[in-house]
Amino acid sequence: MHKFAKISATLALIAAASASLAAPETYAVESTHTFPSFSYTHMGLSTQISKFTKTSGTIVLDAAAKTGSVDVTIDMTSVETGVPVFNGHIQGDGFLDTAKFPTATFKSTKVVFEGDKPAAIEGNLTIKGVTKPVTLKVSNFVAKDHPMMKKPALGADATTVIKRTEFNAGKYAPAVGDDVTITISLEAIKQ
């Protein structure tokens, strides 16, 4: 019985030590290098690509436990199409309606790992007050010290496809494509 107690105590110490090694780390979205973009077909002629220039949020990562969370807010008034007149047009009520809905959000519900890296992020995307579940497929993920800031940093690229009509943003569909590919290229710095 005494031997069993020693083994149990040893296992408890190992479990406690392992738990202390697996601590979540919080990263702030670095807005000058984070650009959500979206693309869609235009009149069956070409693929149009636009981006948003103001994004904020928090990433929490526990690499040892292979868990994490993502909470991102996009300033929809920062849309950049490359044409100032169209920037205003796309903010109208048939598209983004930024007067009523100036932000969009993504809040994760699960981060799926393959090996040591996130492969997918499941969560809820809210655009124009409509929330739908989406899965962001991670095509690139890097965790390393930022070469200039000398702090731990994360970088990632992730993509999902939505139907804009499901978010009440379907003006001119289907001539202007209903399927919209959203790509988030993100950098975040440890807090």
C-alpha positions as CSV (number, residue, x, y, z in Angstrom):
1,M,0.0,0.0,0.0
2,H,2.9,2.4,0.9
3,K,4.4,1.8,-2.6
4,F,1.0,2.6,-4.2
5,A,0.9,5.9,-2.3
6,K,4.4,6.9,-3.6
7,I,3.4,6.1,-7.2
8,S,0.2,8.0,-6.9
9,A,2.0,11.0,-5.4
10,T,4.7,10.9,-8.2
11,L,2.0,10.7,-10.9
12,A,0.2,13.7,-9.2
13,L,3.4,15.7,-9.3
14,I,4.1,14.8,-12.9
15,A,0.5,15.9,-13.9
16,A,0.9,19.1,-12.0
17,A,4.2,19.9,-13.7
18,S,2.7,19.1,-17.1
19,A,-0.2,21.4,-16.5
20,S,2.1,24.2,-15.5
21,L,4.0,23.9,-18.8
22,A,0.8,24.1,-20.9
23,A,-0.2,27.7,-20.3
24,P,-2.3,29.7,-22.7
25,E,-0.6,32.7,-24.2
26,T,-2.4,35.8,-25.4
27,Y,-1.5,37.7,-28.6
28,A,-2.9,41.0,-29.9
29,V,-3.7,41.4,-33.6
30,E,-1.1,43.6,-35.1
31,S,-3.3,45.8,-37.3
32,T,-0.6,47.1,-39.6
33,H,0.1,43.6,-40.9
34,T,-3.4,42.1,-40.7
35,F,-5.6,42.3,-43.8
36,P,-8.8,40.4,-44.3
37,S,-9.6,40.3,-48.0
38,F,-12.6,39.1,-50.0
39,S,-13.0,38.0,-53.6
40,Y,-16.0,37.3,-55.8
41,T,-16.8,37.0,-59.5
42,H,-18.0,40.2,-61.3
43,M,-20.5,39.7,-64.1
44,G,-18.8,36.5,-65.1
45,L,-15.9,38.4,-66.3
46,S,-13.2,38.6,-63.6
47,T,-12.5,38.0,-60.0
48,Q,-12.5,41.1,-57.9
49,I,-10.4,41.4,-54.8
50,S,-10.8,43.9,-52.0
51,K,-9.5,44.2,-48.4
52,F,-10.2,45.8,-45.1
53,T,-7.4,48.0,-43.6
54,K,-8.5,48.1,-39.9
55,T,-8.7,44.9,-37.9
56,S,-8.4,44.3,-34.1
57,G,-8.6,41.2,-31.9
58,T,-7.0,38.7,-29.7
59,I,-5.6,35.2,-30.3
60,V,-5.1,32.8,-27.4
61,L,-2.9,29.8,-28.0
62,D,-1.9,26.9,-25.8
63,A,0.5,25.0,-28.1
64,A,1.2,22.3,-25.5
65,A,-2.5,21.6,-24.9
66,K,-3.3,22.1,-28.6
67,T,-6.1,24.5,-27.9
68,G,-6.8,28.1,-28.7
69,S,-9.3,30.8,-29.5
70,V,-9.7,33.6,-32.0
71,D,-11.7,36.8,-31.5
72,V,-11.4,39.3,-34.4
73,T,-13.3,42.5,-35.2
74,I,-13.1,44.0,-38.7
75,D,-13.9,47.7,-39.3
76,M,-16.2,47.4,-42.4
77,T,-15.8,51.1,-43.1
78,S,-12.2,50.5,-43.9
79,V,-13.0,48.6,-47.0
80,E,-10.5,49.2,-49.8
81,T,-11.5,48.3,-53.3
82,G,-8.9,50.3,-55.1
83,V,-11.5,52.9,-56.3
84,P,-12.7,55.5,-53.8
85,V,-16.2,55.8,-55.4
86,F,-16.7,52.0,-55.1
87,N,-15.5,52.0,-51.5
88,G,-18.5,54.2,-50.7
89,H,-20.8,52.1,-53.0
90,I,-19.9,48.8,-51.4
91,Q,-20.7,50.3,-48.0
92,G,-24.3,50.9,-49.0
93,D,-27.3,49.0,-47.7
94,G,-27.4,46.5,-50.5
95,F,-23.9,45.3,-49.7
96,L,-22.1,46.0,-46.3
97,D,-24.5,48.7,-44.9
98,T,-21.8,50.2,-42.8
99,A,-24.0,53.0,-41.5
100,K,-26.0,50.4,-39.5
101,F,-23.3,47.7,-39.2
102,P,-19.8,49.3,-39.0
103,T,-18.1,46.1,-37.9
104,A,-18.0,42.4,-38.6
105,T,-16.7,39.8,-36.1
106,F,-15.4,36.3,-36.0
107,K,-15.4,34.4,-32.7
108,S,-14.0,30.9,-32.7
109,T,-15.7,27.9,-31.0
110,K,-12.9,25.4,-31.7
111,V,-9.3,25.3,-33.0
112,V,-8.5,22.0,-34.8
113,F,-4.8,21.0,-34.8
114,E,-2.9,18.7,-37.1
115,G,0.3,17.8,-35.4
116,D,1.7,21.0,-33.7
117,K,-0.2,23.5,-35.8
118,P,-3.7,24.8,-36.2
119,A,-5.3,23.4,-39.4
120,A,-8.8,24.8,-39.0
121,I,-10.7,27.3,-36.9
122,E,-14.4,26.8,-36.4
123,G,-16.5,29.7,-35.3
124,N,-19.2,32.2,-35.8
125,L,-19.0,35.0,-38.4
126,T,-21.3,38.0,-38.0
127,I,-21.8,40.4,-40.9
128,K,-24.7,42.9,-41.0
129,G,-26.1,41.5,-37.7
130,V,-26.4,38.0,-39.2
131,T,-24.3,35.2,-37.5
132,K,-23.4,32.0,-39.3
133,P,-21.0,29.2,-38.5
134,V,-17.9,29.0,-40.7
135,T,-14.7,27.1,-40.8
136,L,-11.5,28.9,-41.6
137,K,-9.0,26.6,-43.2
138,V,-5.5,27.5,-42.2
139,S,-3.0,27.3,-45.1
140,N,0.0,28.9,-43.2
141,F,0.8,29.1,-39.5
142,V,4.1,30.4,-38.0
143,A,4.9,30.9,-34.3
144,K,8.3,32.6,-33.7
145,D,10.0,35.6,-32.3
146,H,9.3,38.7,-34.3
147,P,12.6,39.7,-35.9
148,M,12.1,43.5,-35.3
149,M,10.0,43.6,-32.2
150,K,11.9,40.9,-30.4
151,K,8.7,39.4,-29.0
152,P,6.9,36.1,-29.6
153,A,4.6,36.5,-32.6
154,L,2.1,34.5,-34.7
155,G,1.4,34.6,-38.4
156,A,-1.4,32.9,-40.2
157,D,-3.4,32.8,-43.4
158,A,-6.8,31.3,-43.3
159,T,-9.7,31.1,-45.8
160,T,-13.4,30.4,-45.9
161,V,-16.2,30.7,-48.5
162,I,-19.6,32.3,-47.7
163,K,-22.7,33.1,-49.6
164,R,-23.3,36.9,-49.3
165,T,-27.0,36.5,-49.7
166,E,-27.1,34.6,-46.4
167,F,-25.8,37.8,-44.7
168,N,-28.3,40.1,-46.4
169,A,-25.6,41.5,-48.7
170,G,-26.8,40.1,-51.9
171,K,-27.3,43.1,-54.2
172,Y,-27.0,42.2,-57.9
173,A,-26.6,38.5,-57.2
174,P,-26.1,36.3,-59.1
175,A,-24.6,38.6,-61.8
176,V,-22.2,39.7,-59.1
177,G,-21.1,36.4,-57.5
178,D,-22.9,35.1,-54.4
179,D,-19.9,33.0,-53.3
180,V,-17.4,35.2,-51.6
181,T,-14.0,33.9,-50.6
182,I,-12.7,35.5,-47.4
183,T,-9.0,35.3,-46.6
184,I,-7.5,36.6,-43.4
185,S,-3.8,37.2,-43.4
186,L,-2.9,37.9,-39.8
187,E,0.0,38.8,-37.5
188,A,-0.3,39.0,-33.8
189,I,2.2,39.9,-31.0
190,K,2.3,38.3,-27.6
191,Q,1.0,40.5,-24.8
